[in-house]
Amino acid sequence: MPPLSPAPLIVLDHATIVRPGDEVGLRAVHWTVREGECWAIVGPVASGKTTLAEALLGRFRLDAGSIEWPMLAQLRAHGRAVAWPSEVIKRVSFKEESWRFSYGRHYYQQRFNFIEAQDDLTLDDFLRSGTAATEEALHAVCLRLGLEALRGLSLIKLSNGETRRARLARALLSHPEMLILDEPFLGVDHAGRSEVATMLGTLIDQGLKVVLITRPAVLPEWVTHVLELDQLAVRWQGTRAEFLARLPRQVERSVAPPDPPPPRHGPPIIELRQVNVTYGERAILRDVSWTVHAGERWAVLGPNGSGKTTLLSLLCGDHPQAYSNDLWLFGRKRGTGESIWDIKHKVGLLSPELHFYFTEPLTAARTAATGFFDVLVPRHTTPAQDAVVRQLFEEFGIAALAERPFARLSTGEQRLVLLIRALVKEPPLLILDEPMQGLDDPSIARVRSWLEERLHPEQTLLFVSHYANEIPRTITHWLRLDNGRVSAS
């Protein structure tokens, strides 16, 4: 007699899933998650990964087929009063938007300024809200995720990687039966990825059920099965070993800068002299000195919490402590009469943190066009500016998205739109902070090639990433931050 299959937890039987606006999000998905299995969902940009995650929570309607949750019946049989999947299945994505916290209630520069107590939400407040977690449980999960020292900070002031870990901690404190983790390793440095993967592996061993949305290159050992999506349908499913056998062999390329670096192209546009930034008694940047000349290409590297985001905020005119430091931008000392808009006019910025604040109901093209004006709200554009936006949408292969609502795009599609926003005015200084987050390998290659081939010689690039394969080959210099201190090459 053949052995019995493990009990099913979630069953999709040729399910066609419809998103808001009657838009088909996935077609004819036939997939079963069973007890003891740990699935990774992979696929290119806009393949339907996030749509499937939301469907597992019971949030989208079906146009055909069915979704069933046998795991709910199992819990009820053991005395749990469970009515909806979302009561026991928790999804952790890159952005927090809930009754606890919404970026729509804040403005971007508030990350770096004083916040009134009534408008503030500390990490500790965020973790405690809506749970009955004990102090012991809070302390334990914060230690596991490297958040203990940050609990008194405003949630809005955390870095991208810290915010992701905070959302994971908040989900774990609710003791879910299943966690759906949407790209939990993006924005997390190499050591942090290893720590999070190990911690999750321990929780899985203790009975936590996990569905992981990730890139094929980041597939933890505890994953047992892989579901591959493409063009809003299932392309392939099977075991982890079978999936890895199908992948082409990856050859890691060198990203070391030339030695010695090429001659400087132009005058200095960034000069920092013994710069320090502190929040209370906490030092974020310590005696940072750095000079960047026009036309140079810099990779800015460092672990989470090393001070990269704070450093870049000084260069964009967003951080008020620029005025108390010896900081020169485009040949002028900060605090000598220039406005924040004088600086922003010369800077194109893309960052995960800035991404959070795009909450206006705009199309993709109108969102990109806000880059001409350095704002997050719509402005009137000229025919010439509209032509620039259309051309860049063509060059990045997303012309079909131009008139779609920005809010309905996938995370990867949104990131490409915001990259175009940073490029539209051909800024003298281009700051790209983890621009490849949410992109698939072909999109990463397209963006990297564009940056290598299309930037003007006089444009300066600052590029931040935790992944070697994302860094353009044209990088000429590296700046490394660690614990707020800098070493440059």
Secondary structure, 3 states (H helix, E strand, C coil): CCCCCCCEEEEEEEEEEEECCCEEEEEEEEEEEECCCCEEEECCCCCCHHHHHHHHCCCCEEEEEEEECHHHHHHHHCCCCCCCHHHCEEEECCCCCCCCCCHHHCCHHHHHCCCCHHHCCEHHHHHHCCCCCCHHHHHHHHHHCCCHHHCCCEHHHCCHHHHHHHHHHHHHCCCCCEEEEECCCCCCCHHHHHHHHHHHHHHHHCCCEEEEECCCCCCCCCCCEEEEEECCEEEEEEEHHHHHHHCCCCCCCCCCCCCCCCCCCCCEEEEEEEEEEEECCEEEEEEEEEEEECCCEEEEECCCCCCHHHHHHHHCCCCHHHHHCEEEECCEECCCCCCHHHHHCCEEEECHHHHHCCCCCCEHHHHHHHHHCCCCCCCCCCHHHHHHHHHHHHHCCCHHHCCCEHHHCCHHHHHHHHHHHHHCCCCCEEEEECCCCCCCHHHHHHHHHHHHHHCCCCCEEEEECCCHHHCCCCCCEEEEEECCEEEEC
